[in-house]
Amino acid sequence: MSLEIGSEFHWDPAVLLGAEQGGLPGWLPEQRSLFATGCGALIELLRTLAPAGKLHIPSYFCMGVAEALSEQLPITWYRHLPDGIGPRFDTLRPVAGDVVLAQNLFGREEAGPWDAWMRAHPGIPVIEDHSHDPFGPWAAASTADYAVASLRKTLPLPDGGLLWSPRGLDLPAPRGPESNGAQLKLAAMLLKAAWLQGRPVPKDRFRELQQRGERELLGCAGPACAVTVAALPLLDVPGLRTANAHHARTLADALVTRTQDAFAVLSDGPFRVQLECASPSLRDDLLKHLARHRIYAPVHWRQDRGRLWSGDEEAADLAARVLTLPVDHRCGPEDVQRISDVVGSLGSRGLHSRHIIRA
């Protein structure tokens, strides 16, 4: 059983297969540009495109990225919630000179609706964000002008923002040097690996490096670090994706079985498991309860009405009540059971009767 579940990735050579074992062929776009961050890739792409209008962003989205993009051009919002319905295209009204950012939210969306929308609006550039499933079916068969993925969200790499054009359009190159944040993140990954092996490494040491690294990486449009460039083609991406999806399905099924009517499974996907709670306070109680058991659940994503936010009350309300259970390729059967037991031990009183999003 793991010392902890979730939190940042550690460095794990076991996930490197090599090209001769299927690591490279077939899953990396042939024409690509590799940045330090997905946000940085988007910033540089928008600088290159220099659109005259606005950027349309989904209302359930990372506000930190939205804030960084708002410095490049004005942004506006269309409704897209984590409810399995997909984007509400009636709220998406771009005009000539605008750009649209689409997202495969939690890796649960399908390409069809966006393909149809793009065919109906051929003059509007679309950038797809595949950060939650960079190498899934939609990403592989995308028909968008551009696609981007923040790789360190799903792969054990210190940095990496992959930018490609499914339509074969020219891509910007990274700008500036590598980020020192990537070196800090790599140092943290190495120290965490030693800590997991029982070495006398203080946990607060690699946590401090992780946090400093994330701050320095934020929005970096420089190139990915040498370790990411070298390791990315060798990763067992199909194996990692399969393990993620399997563990997410197993956990979702276990939660539904033990809590009976407290949850309803909405869909399958490779990006962990999302829970919707009845109130923000109950969501925060569950976060603390999990942390007491060394299970560190991220939140996707808080919206502070006192700062930049979507203006979509339903999106902000959901953002205050949803958390992500950190089940991924690092988990074994005991870890999946442990998450289920810990969530179940809190009881079903605070978990919304209709929403467990398996993703």
Legacy VTK file of the C-alpha trace (Angstrom):
# vtk DataFile Version 3.0
C-alpha trace
ASCII
DATASET POLYDATA
POINTS 359 float
0.000 0.000 0.000
1.335 3.440 -0.908
2.642 5.852 1.725
0.387 8.455 0.153
-2.028 8.640 -2.768
-2.058 11.554 -5.142
0.063 14.676 -4.895
2.903 15.259 -7.369
4.440 12.488 -9.461
7.776 10.959 -8.471
10.452 9.935 -10.959
9.776 6.353 -12.012
12.070 4.672 -14.573
9.617 1.752 -14.772
7.325 3.772 -17.054
10.051 4.076 -19.716
9.685 1.334 -22.333
11.721 2.593 -25.256
10.746 2.859 -28.916
11.479 -0.805 -29.607
8.726 -1.796 -27.148
6.092 0.550 -28.511
6.909 3.715 -26.622
7.338 6.026 -29.611
5.374 4.994 -32.717
1.844 6.107 -33.239
1.045 8.398 -30.337
3.168 11.550 -30.655
2.045 13.994 -33.372
4.676 14.036 -36.111
4.544 17.820 -36.360
4.741 19.263 -32.858
6.258 21.943 -30.678
7.190 21.131 -27.084
6.963 23.945 -24.544
7.583 24.000 -20.798
3.845 24.407 -20.097
0.550 24.113 -21.906
-0.327 27.633 -20.792
2.922 28.920 -22.269
2.178 27.124 -25.533
-1.230 28.832 -25.679
0.293 32.223 -24.911
2.876 31.890 -27.675
0.282 30.601 -30.151
-1.968 33.591 -29.458
1.005 35.939 -29.823
1.724 34.391 -33.217
-1.879 34.427 -34.413
-2.415 37.975 -33.121
-6.218 37.742 -33.351
-8.136 40.998 -33.560
-11.089 39.892 -31.430
-11.737 37.890 -28.290
-10.816 34.477 -26.925
-13.832 32.334 -25.977
-13.127 30.130 -22.946
-15.323 27.436 -21.295
-16.892 28.580 -18.046
-15.644 25.529 -16.094
-11.911 25.999 -16.607
-8.642 26.718 -14.815
-8.861 30.351 -13.746
-5.085 30.690 -13.476
-4.684 29.811 -17.145
-7.623 32.046 -18.079
-6.004 34.947 -16.228
-2.709 34.429 -18.053
-4.479 34.277 -21.423
-6.470 37.420 -20.627
-3.168 39.326 -20.757
-2.876 38.391 -24.451
-6.356 39.408 -25.600
-9.816 40.013 -24.141
-11.617 36.869 -23.041
-15.278 35.942 -22.899
-17.035 32.813 -21.677
-19.351 30.149 -23.001
-21.045 27.532 -20.820
-19.409 24.141 -20.437
-20.060 22.274 -17.194
-18.866 18.887 -15.854
-22.361 17.447 -16.134
-21.893 15.130 -19.106
-23.940 17.337 -21.424
-20.981 19.065 -23.054
-20.669 22.660 -24.251
-23.822 24.726 -24.703
-23.153 25.968 -28.198
-26.009 28.461 -27.964
-23.788 30.410 -25.530
-20.817 30.380 -27.915
-21.178 33.334 -30.309
-17.826 34.239 -31.883
-17.422 36.736 -34.711
-14.690 37.172 -37.315
-11.338 37.779 -35.622
-12.191 35.710 -32.528
-10.588 32.460 -31.371
-12.307 29.602 -29.504
-10.693 27.403 -26.870
-12.398 23.999 -26.575
-11.600 21.414 -23.909
-11.962 17.697 -23.388
-13.062 18.175 -19.782
-11.809 15.328 -17.562
-11.229 13.279 -20.735
-14.969 12.563 -20.929
-16.013 14.520 -24.002
-16.517 13.308 -27.573
-15.202 14.927 -30.727
-18.453 14.822 -32.711
-20.155 17.975 -31.389
-17.037 20.078 -31.843
-16.347 18.632 -35.308
-19.856 19.621 -36.350
-19.472 23.103 -34.865
-16.170 23.661 -36.673
-17.673 22.591 -39.993
-20.445 25.119 -39.450
-17.974 27.897 -38.524
-14.987 27.411 -40.858
-13.658 30.940 -40.399
-13.222 30.699 -36.602
-9.912 29.208 -35.376
-10.379 26.540 -32.694
-7.729 25.407 -30.218
-8.531 22.171 -28.403
-7.193 21.566 -24.881
-6.529 17.845 -24.367
-4.657 18.118 -21.061
-6.893 15.531 -19.352
-6.434 12.947 -22.122
-3.529 13.978 -24.365
-3.385 10.749 -26.363
-6.976 9.555 -26.390
-9.209 8.981 -29.437
-10.358 12.595 -29.766
-6.822 14.010 -29.563
-5.525 11.437 -32.051
-8.271 12.154 -34.601
-8.676 15.881 -33.991
-9.701 18.104 -36.898
-9.058 21.402 -35.095
-6.695 24.117 -36.229
-4.547 23.600 -33.138
-4.414 21.330 -30.105
-2.526 21.630 -26.841
-1.927 19.456 -23.777
-0.258 20.158 -20.450
1.592 16.878 -20.073
2.635 16.990 -16.423
-1.041 16.683 -15.400
-1.164 13.056 -16.581
2.435 11.944 -17.216
5.314 11.634 -14.707
7.381 14.439 -16.247
8.752 17.625 -14.645
7.208 19.881 -17.313
5.869 19.772 -20.850
3.279 21.559 -22.965
2.613 19.791 -26.268
1.315 21.916 -29.162
0.347 20.503 -32.541
-1.828 21.336 -35.526
-4.119 18.534 -36.740
-4.588 20.573 -39.929
-0.853 20.904 -40.523
-0.647 24.653 -39.845
2.605 26.339 -38.870
3.463 26.239 -35.188
5.319 28.764 -33.051
8.544 27.690 -31.391
9.218 28.071 -27.666
10.634 31.423 -26.665
13.459 31.976 -24.212
15.423 29.489 -22.074
14.291 26.424 -20.165
12.514 27.209 -16.911
14.374 26.748 -13.654
11.010 25.564 -12.358
11.431 22.336 -14.317
14.758 21.676 -12.594
13.144 22.234 -9.210
10.301 19.882 -10.139
12.760 17.212 -11.296
14.731 17.504 -8.059
11.466 17.079 -6.152
10.530 14.018 -8.229
13.880 12.379 -7.500
13.699 13.111 -3.785
10.125 11.868 -3.591
11.160 8.622 -5.287
13.823 8.154 -2.606
11.300 8.982 0.136
8.881 6.392 -1.214
11.704 3.839 -1.022
12.186 4.582 2.674
15.247 6.815 2.383
15.719 9.510 5.067
14.399 12.355 2.940
12.256 14.966 4.727
8.896 15.221 3.001
8.746 18.979 3.484
11.975 19.262 1.455
10.589 17.860 -1.777
7.194 19.514 -1.184
8.925 22.897 -1.000
10.765 22.151 -4.248
7.517 21.081 -5.915
5.736 24.248 -4.915
8.587 26.546 -5.928
8.876 24.724 -9.224
5.182 25.142 -9.994
5.351 28.860 -9.241
8.342 29.349 -11.529
6.815 27.244 -14.315
3.511 29.120 -14.358
2.835 30.332 -17.896
6.386 29.633 -19.099
6.615 29.771 -22.911
10.164 28.448 -22.997
11.151 24.972 -24.180
10.564 21.803 -22.213
13.549 20.695 -20.166
16.044 18.161 -21.487
14.657 15.366 -19.300
11.125 15.818 -20.656
12.361 15.974 -24.248
14.383 12.775 -23.806
11.843 10.802 -21.777
8.603 11.721 -23.548
9.071 9.467 -26.618
10.039 6.544 -24.369
7.037 6.631 -22.032
4.601 3.746 -22.010
1.721 6.102 -22.752
-0.778 3.392 -23.798
-0.011 1.435 -20.636
-0.328 4.500 -18.398
-3.614 5.526 -19.999
-5.045 2.003 -19.698
-4.045 1.784 -16.033
-5.571 5.196 -15.281
-8.890 4.256 -16.892
-8.996 0.824 -15.228
-8.378 2.206 -11.748
-10.945 4.976 -12.282
-13.585 2.452 -13.342
-12.764 0.164 -10.423
-12.986 2.991 -7.897
-16.215 4.367 -9.358
-17.806 0.903 -9.264
-16.646 0.354 -5.673
-18.073 3.688 -4.535
-21.413 3.057 -6.195
-21.609 -0.440 -4.690
-20.851 0.593 -1.126
-22.886 3.813 -1.044
-25.871 2.527 -3.007
-27.940 5.579 -3.996
-25.369 8.162 -2.916
-23.740 8.163 -6.351
-24.642 7.680 -9.992
-22.004 6.851 -12.607
-22.236 9.228 -15.555
-19.440 8.151 -17.912
-16.054 6.493 -18.363
-12.718 8.139 -19.014
-9.013 8.016 -18.202
-8.738 11.055 -15.894
-9.391 9.947 -12.323
-12.766 10.247 -10.581
-14.715 13.418 -9.829
-17.164 13.723 -6.932
-19.808 16.393 -6.491
-20.713 17.248 -2.895
-23.875 18.905 -1.651
-22.141 22.064 -0.403
-18.724 23.759 -0.419
-18.295 23.057 3.302
-18.933 19.360 2.798
-16.482 19.287 -0.102
-13.870 20.882 2.148
-14.671 18.391 4.922
-14.079 15.546 2.496
-10.790 17.084 1.338
-9.589 17.281 4.940
-10.844 13.774 5.706
-8.929 12.373 2.741
-5.769 14.313 3.661
-5.861 12.876 7.191
-5.568 9.493 5.514
-2.734 10.686 3.239
-4.962 10.922 0.149
-4.426 14.263 -1.553
-7.343 15.215 -3.771
-6.983 18.188 -6.131
-9.775 20.620 -6.940
-10.601 21.454 -10.561
-10.964 24.442 -10.324
-11.842 27.097 -7.756
-13.469 30.297 -8.990
-12.952 33.310 -6.730
-15.700 35.832 -7.461
-13.421 38.550 -6.097
-10.957 37.950 -8.928
-11.225 36.839 -12.533
-14.042 34.305 -12.816
-16.392 33.022 -15.487
-19.493 34.928 -14.470
-21.372 31.619 -14.754
-22.974 31.066 -11.352
-23.627 27.376 -12.016
-20.015 26.786 -13.045
-18.710 28.613 -9.978
-21.105 26.698 -7.726
-19.953 23.356 -9.128
-16.321 24.415 -8.837
-16.943 24.966 -5.126
-18.438 21.487 -4.646
-16.382 19.167 -6.891
-13.152 17.379 -6.042
-11.038 14.862 -7.921
-10.080 11.550 -6.340
-6.431 10.988 -7.277
-6.590 7.460 -8.673
-4.049 6.964 -11.462
-1.374 4.563 -12.728
0.511 4.718 -9.423
-2.334 3.006 -7.570
-2.599 -0.692 -6.899
-5.718 -2.612 -5.858
-5.031 -1.829 -2.192
-4.874 1.887 -2.928
-8.147 1.861 -4.856
-9.785 0.020 -1.959
-8.266 2.458 0.509
-9.752 5.460 -1.313
-13.126 3.746 -1.427
-12.975 2.897 2.284
-11.949 6.415 3.307
-14.650 8.098 1.222
-17.210 5.587 2.440
-16.214 6.096 6.072
-17.340 9.701 5.901
-20.789 8.446 5.022
-23.128 9.471 2.249
-24.567 12.452 4.091
-22.528 15.034 2.204
-22.315 13.524 -1.249
-24.803 14.636 -3.826
-27.311 11.923 -4.643
-26.829 12.086 -8.391
-23.219 12.871 -9.180
-20.149 10.783 -9.235
-18.375 11.573 -12.463
-16.211 8.688 -13.548
-13.512 10.296 -15.633
LINES 1 360
359 0 1 2 3 4 5 6 7 8 9 10 11 12 13 14 15 16 17 18 19 20 21 22 23 24 25 26 27 28 29 30 31 32 33 34 35 36 37 38 39 40 41 42 43 44 45 46 47 48 49 50 51 52 53 54 55 56 57 58 59 60 61 62 63 64 65 66 67 68 69 70 71 72 73 74 75 76 77 78 79 80 81 82 83 84 85 86 87 88 89 90 91 92 93 94 95 96 97 98 99 100 101 102 103 104 105 106 107 108 109 110 111 112 113 114 115 116 117 118 119 120 121 122 123 124 125 126 127 128 129 130 131 132 133 134 135 136 137 138 139 140 141 142 143 144 145 146 147 148 149 150 151 152 153 154 155 156 157 158 159 160 161 162 163 164 165 166 167 168 169 170 171 172 173 174 175 176 177 178 179 180 181 182 183 184 185 186 187 188 189 190 191 192 193 194 195 196 197 198 199 200 201 202 203 204 205 206 207 208 209 210 211 212 213 214 215 216 217 218 219 220 221 222 223 224 225 226 227 228 229 230 231 232 233 234 235 236 237 238 239 240 241 242 243 244 245 246 247 248 249 250 251 252 253 254 255 256 257 258 259 260 261 262 263 264 265 266 267 268 269 270 271 272 273 274 275 276 277 278 279 280 281 282 283 284 285 286 287 288 289 290 291 292 293 294 295 296 297 298 299 300 301 302 303 304 305 306 307 308 309 310 311 312 313 314 315 316 317 318 319 320 321 322 323 324 325 326 327 328 329 330 331 332 333 334 335 336 337 338 339 340 341 342 343 344 345 346 347 348 349 350 351 352 353 354 355 356 357 358
